[in-house]
Amino acid sequence: MTEQRQSPAIYATQTVLMRHGDAALGVPDADRPLTRRGREAVRLVAEALAGRSLQAPGIVSSPFLRARESADLIAERLRLPL
């Protein structure tokens, strides 16, 4: 009798890394907000990501203002928690 072996389950993980949008100049560095151009660029990325079938549990972001603003825009468009 031949024994059949089951294949182990394979789970793929997908990670998307994104840099924040263009930020205003200023000090302290952590408090620099996105510029209008930066917000527009992040919105374009959010639209591109929305067109893909990503299955993400949420978004992780740096606490810096420009990163948080970028993450907020992505999270809002993709309906994901931060």
Steps between C-alpha positions, in 0.01 A plus 500: 500500500632843405487771763394841375665799656319828522680813393559749778284810481672794341414849618616803308555826676494825312661815638468841339753762602440863418689815572307804618404772256694823446529693828543866585832624629525565870634418837443289696516233233228288659244783463534562126159464326432380148492764229207524259716319244577232758131444578418475129778244445381288794143511369625368164677214675185430703295477180755263345495279811120503506504347151691195628358217703705557813397323816658698777403499867607862540769762455807568710650848495777705648375754755652787296226735378568459128500120528184501709323731254604269213379193690168671582435569130581140402297355787199714416500399133558129570276497807772357721578569864820671606 
